[in-house]
Amino acid sequence: MPRSLGFDREKYIRLQSSHIQERRQQIGGKLYLEMGGKLFDDLHASRILPGFTPDNKIVMLEQLRDELEIVMCLNAKDIERQKIRADLRITYEDDALRMIDVFRERGFLIENIVMTQLEESDTNAIAFRERLVRLGIRVAHHRIIPGYPTDIKKIVSDDGLGRNDYVATSRDLIVVTAPGPGSGKLATCLSQIYHDYRRGINSGYAKFETFPIWNLPLEHPVNLAYEAATADLDDINVIDPFHLAAYGKQVTSYNRDVEVFPLLKALLEKISGTSPYASPTDMGVNMAGYGIVDDAVCREAAKQEIIRRYYKALVEEKAQGLDDTISSRIGIVMSKANTSIEERRVVQPALDVAARTGEPASAIELADGTIITGKTSALLGCSAAMLLNALKHLAGLDDDLHLLSPASIEPIQTLKVEHLGSRNPRLHTDEVLIALSVSASTSPQSRLALAQLKNLQGCDVHTTTILGNVDEGIFQNLGIRVTSEPKYQQKSLYKKH
């Protein structure tokens, strides 16, 4: 049974590209378009707006490809602390290189990276800057500005924005993006506008931030899911006070945009004598709200995302020995959304199996709502067992059928324990899939089961213990949305991945 869609992808692409063109005409010169969130691999948006595909934004921009240029921002402090992009498990510097490759493969012009908040003590960032230069990328150096964003007089001066390197661009639509939040995109846009002004170039600013969605209520679950996703940044959704004062209408914004708006307005007024924007909402070009075609579907999807974020925070706090600050924030968001962990349908079945067997267990919800569980055995880990059970169900095979015979599993266990030094003889998900692939060469049932892997994409899974890196990576590659109880299976202090 196909999943219900709540979002019209084609309508969104059409409206969004048209609206950006309209804003370009209003500016009448060079437009710096700050792109919030992910330009591609926007997995958060695709989870809470069913029908929104991870590449929606980049497909939309392809309508304007020959007219735009991309500038990427990297915060030097993120490079120093080797910050990881959570959904892909790679560093920001690796993601920057990956993004450049993808942009260029799609035919976009990208020649410049801005290294923000760079200081001479940032040795890792400086080394990466030198690497970028060797790769033929132009790197601009932006400094920390004391008093940013409140000391407007200092910021809008030669001792503030004026000290930053200028990024020479060749097109009039400049998309400013980054691997993640806090990379300095807005400050980069402001710096460019300031330098353009000094050079006699007419330029302006607009923001394309998918979330929060301005024309959805403040505590709509879709907007609350954004709060849950950025709980580590302590971002909160707010009513745009400037928009309310100017137009008497309540629209949704978030704290950082509201805080920085006076600076943006002051800069634009200093350059042109007036600002085209009366509020943070005015400066946005987001049309995502108009792409929602089934509000109930999006509300439910967003609630599920909030619960997943809550479990993710619990696991990270357990794994890293942190306090409960982030999970507590998301717990408050769950309350605002009127949801709870009980609404995640895979949780209780997994807990029930674990309680019955005394061993780790897992459960998966298939597209038609069917719940399939997996238990730990002498041969298989619970995730591997659940995966095989789900594939058998989807293939219409008998539940008692052994897709992998014990005789075929035992030699693999022997190899793991006696020759590879593994403490755990049970097969993980990757080992099971490899074994199933080998078996498929001679077994029609295995071939049928293996063909169902594609139907696991978008399914939800819950495990009663924290996953190892291997199982977590397999679920991620299969597009499965997994949560775990914040506890480890093993009691030893050293955890071998």
N, C-alpha and C positions, 0 to 999 in steps of 0.2 A: 504494500500500500504506500503510495507516494506521500511524502511529508507535505503538510499544508504550507503554502507560501504566504508571506505577509507583506512582501515588498516587490514592486515592479521594477526590475533592473533596467529595462529598455527606456521606460518613461523617465527614470532618474538620469540616465546618461544624456538623454535628449534635453531635459530641462536644465541640468547642471552646466553643460557646455554652452548652451544658449545664454544662461545667466552670466557666466564669466565674460562672454563677448559683450554683453550689455554693460557690464562694469568697466570694461576696457574703453568703451566708447564714452562713458561718463567721465573717466579720468582724462582722456584725450592725450595721453602721453605714455611714458613707460610705466607699466603696472607691475609692482612686486606683489605676488600672490603667495602668502604664507600658507603652506599646506600642513594642517595638523593631522595627527594620526599616521597611519601607514598608507603609502601610495599604492603598494601592492602587498599581497599577503595580509590584507586587512581581515584577519580571522575573527577579531572581536565583532566587527560590524556584521560579518556573515553569520555569526552565531545568534545575534540578537535581532537581526532583521532578515528572517528567512526569505531567500530570494536575492539578497545582496551577495554577489560573489566576491571572493577575496581580491580580484583584479578590477573591480568596478571603476575605481578612481583612475587607474592608468588607462583603461579602455576609453573612459570619458576624455582624458587628456589627449589621446591619440587623434581625436577629432580636430585638435589644435596643434598637432605635433610640429608642423612646419613653421609655426609662428611663435613658438615658445623656446625658452632655454631654461635648463635646470641648474640651480646652485644648491649645493648641499652644505649643511652646518654640522660641525662636530664640536662638542664641548670637551676641551682639553682635560677637564677633571674626570670625565667619563673614561677617557683613554687611560689616565693615570691609575684609576682603580679597576681597570679591566672590566668595566660594566658589561653585563650579559643581556642580550635581548632574550627575554624569558621564553617567548614562544618558539624561537629557533635554536636556542642554546648556543649562540655564537656571540663573540665580543662585538661591540659597536664598531671597532675598526674593521673587523672582518665583514660585518654587515655593510659598511660603507663601500667596500670594494665590490661586494656582491651586488649592491644596488646600482653602482656605476655600470657594471657589466650588463645588468638587465635593462637599464635605460638605453644603453648603446645598442644592445641587440634589438630593441624595439624602435630604433631609429631616432631617439631623442638626443639633442645636443646637450652635453654636460662636460664642462672643461674646468670648473672652479669648485673648490671646497673652502669654506671659511672655518678656521680653527678658532673657536670662541674661548674667552677667559684664559688665554694662553699666557703663562708666565715662564720665566727662564728656568725655574726649578722643576718644571713639568718635563722630566727627561724622557718618559715614555711617549708623550705627545710630540715632543720635538723630534724624536727618532721616527715616529710615524709620519710626521710632516715631511721629513727628508725622503722617506720611502715614497710618498705620494709624488714628490717632485721628480724623483728618478723614473716614476711611471708616466711622467708627462702631464700630471695634474697641476694646475696652478693653485697655490695655497695662499689665502689671505690670512693675516694675523689680526685678530680682534682682542683687545685688552679688557681687563676688568675695569669698569668705570665706578669709582667711589660714589656712593649715593644713589646708584641706579636701583629702582626706577623713580625715586621720589624727588631727587634734587634736579629739577628740570633745567634750571639755569646752568648748572655744571654740565649736565648731559648734553644739552643742545649748544655746544660750544666747541671751539678748536681743541680744548683740553679734555673734552668728552668724546663724542662720536668722531670728532675731527682727527683723533689720534689713530683711529682704525684704518687699516688698509682699505683702499677702494677696489671693488671687484668690477673689472671692465667686462661688460656684456655686449653682445652684438644684436640682440633682439629686444622687442618692446614688451613681451610678456615673460616675466621671470618667475618661475616657480621655485620657491625656497622651501626645501624639505630637509629631513634629518632622519637618522635611524630610530630616534625615540624622543620623548619629551625632555624639556630642560636643556635643549641643545643650542638655544640662542637664536631661533629663527626670527622672532620679532625684532630683537636688537639688531640683527643683520639687515633686515628691511629698513629700519629707521636709519641706520648708518648709511645705507645706499642712498636713501632719499636726501639725507643731509649733504652727502658728497655731490649728488646730482645737482642740488640747488646751487652749490658753490661753483659748479661747472656750467650753469645756465641750462640744465636739462630739466624739462617738466616731467615729474614722476609722481606716482601715488601708491597707495597701499590698499590691499583687501585681504581678507582672511577666509580660508576654506577649511573649516574645522567641522568634521561630521558630528561630533558630540561635545557638549550636550546639544540636542536638537532644539533650536530656539522656539519653534512653533508647536512644541509639545509641552504639557504642563511640567512645572518644576519637579514634581515627584512622580512623574510617569515612570514606570519600570525601565523603559529604554534609557532615560536620562539617569536614573538611579544606578543602572548597570555601569554607566561611565564612572560614577563616583566610586563604585566598588573596584573598577579596573585601575583607578588612580589613587587608591587609598594610601599607597606608600608615599605619594606626593602631597597628601593631605588636601587635595583639591575638593571643593564642594560646589554644588550647583547653587546659583543664587538668582533671584529676580533682578533683571538689569535695571538698576535705579536710574540711570541716565535715560533709558528708553521710556521708562514710566513717567519721568519728569517732562520729557519732550513731547510725548504722544499720548500719555494717559493709558498706555497698554502694558499689561504684564507679559513679558516674554522671558525665556530662560537663557541665562548665560552662566559663566562660572567665575570664581573669585579672581583668578589671575588676569583674565581679560578686563574685569572691572577695575582691578588695581592699577593696571598699566594704561588704561584709556586716557586719563588726564595727560600723560606724557605724549602719547600719540597725537592727541588733539592739539596740545601746545606746539609740538613740532610742526604739524601741518599749518597751523595758524601763523607761525613764525616765517614759514617759507612762502606761503601764498596769501597771507592776510586773513584766511578763513579756512575752516575745516568742512569737508563735505559730509562729515559724520557727526551726528548728535549723540550717538551711543555706540557701545561695543557691538550691539546687534546690527546696527547700520553698516558696519565695516565688513560684516560677514557675507558670504555668497552661498551658504549651504542650502541646498534644496532637498535634502534627504527626507525631511518630513513629508514632502509632497509625493514621495515614492511609496509611502506606506499605504497598502490597499486593504489590509486586514489587521486592524488595531489589536484585536484579541489574540491573534497568533503572535504578534510582536511582543505584546505584554507577557505572555507565557514564556516565550523564548528568553526574554530579558530576565525574568525571575529565575529561570534555571541558570542563567549565566552568573547571577549574583551568588547563588548557592555554590556554584563551581568555584568562584573566586574566594568564597569563604573557606572552603576546604583547602584550596591551594595555599592560602595564608596560614592555615593551621599546620600544614605539612612543612612549609618553609620555616615557620617558627620552631617547630620540633627539630628539624634537621640542622638548623643553624644555632640552636640554643638561644633564640630571641624571646623577648617578652611578647605579650599578646596584644600589642598596640594595634597592629594592622587588622588582625582578625576581629578585634573589638569594634573597630571602625566599620568593617564590613557587616558585622552583626547588627549594628545600628541601621545600616542601609537595608538589610533584610527586613527589619521591623518596619521601616518606612514603606517598603514594597509589599508589606502584608504577606510575607512568605516565610518559609522555614525549611530546614533540612528534611523534614518529613515529606515535603513535596517533590523531592528527588526520588523517583520511583525505584531506582536501582539500589538505594542504600539499605533498606530493611531486608530485602531478600539475601543480600550478601551477608549482613549481620546474622540473619537466621541460620544460614549454612555454617558460618563460623561457630555460632553457639552450639549447634548440633554436633559438629565434628571436633571441636576444640582446635581446629587448624585454620590458617588463613583461607579466605574464600573471596569470590568475586561474582559480580552479576552484570549483565549487559541487557539494555533495552533495545530491541530491534525496531526497524522503521514502523512496523505494524503494531507496536506496543507490547509484543511478546517479551517476557523476561526469561533469560537463560542464565543459569548459574554455573559455577565451576568450583570444585573443591580440591584441596591439596591431597595428593596420593603419593605412594612410594615412587611412582613413575613421573608424574607431572605436577608442576606448580599450578596453583589455582587459576592463574591468568591463561596459561596454556590450555588447561582443561576446558575452561569457559570458551576459549576461541574455537576449539574443535567442536564443542557441543553446539555453538552458534552456527558454525558452517554446516554441520550435519542437518540442523533444523532448516536452514535456508535451502539446502539442496534436497530436502524431502527424504532424507535417509533415516533409517530406524535408529532410535536413540541408543539402543544396545549395541549397535555396530561399532567395532574397533577400527577406526580409520588407520591407526598405527598399532600394530600388534605388539604386545610386550616383548616378543622376541626381537623386534626391530629396534625397540627403545633401549634394551639392556646393553648392547654394545656401545651405544653413545654414552650411556652412564658410566660404563667402565673406562672409556676414553677420558671423560671429564675428571673422574676421581683419581684414577691410577696414573694418568699421564699428564693431565693439564692442571692438577693441583686444586681442583674445585672441592669445596666442602659440601656443596649442595649437588647431589646427583640428579635431582629432578630436572626435567627439560623445561627451559624457558620458551617464551613465545617464538623467538627467532629460530631456535633449534627445532621446534615443532613444525614450523612452516617450511623449513628446509627439508625435514624428513617427509613431510606431506608432499612436497614437490617431487622428491625422488620416488615416492610411492606412486605418484600420479602417472608415471611412465608405464606402469603395469596394472594399475587399479582404476577401473572406471569410476568407482565411488570416490576415490581420492581426487580424481579430475573434476568430478561434479562439485565436490566440496571446495576445492581450490578456486573454482570459477566464481564462487560466491563472495570472495574477499572484497570485491568492489562494493557490495551491498552493506558493508560494515561502516562505510564512511558516514559521519554524522551521528553515529550511535553513541549512547551514553554508557559508561562503565563505572562501577564503584568497586574498590578493593578494600579489604579490612586491614591491610597493612600497607606501608609506604612501598611503592614500587622501586625496583632497581633501575639503573639507567637503561639497561637493555630493553626490558619490557616497556618502560616509559617511551623509549624511542620508537619501538614497533607500533605502539598505539598511536603515537603522533603521526608516523608515516602513513598509517591506515586511515587517518582522519577521524579517529575515535576520541571522544571527549571523556577523559578519565578523571575521577576524583578518588581520594584515598583517605582512610582514617589516619590520624596523626600518630601512628605507632609502628615500630619496626617488628618484623617477625623474629629476628634473632636477638639474643640477649647479650652477645659479645660486644665489647666496646668498639672493636675495629670492624668496620663494614667494608668487605671486599666487593667491588662492583663487578 
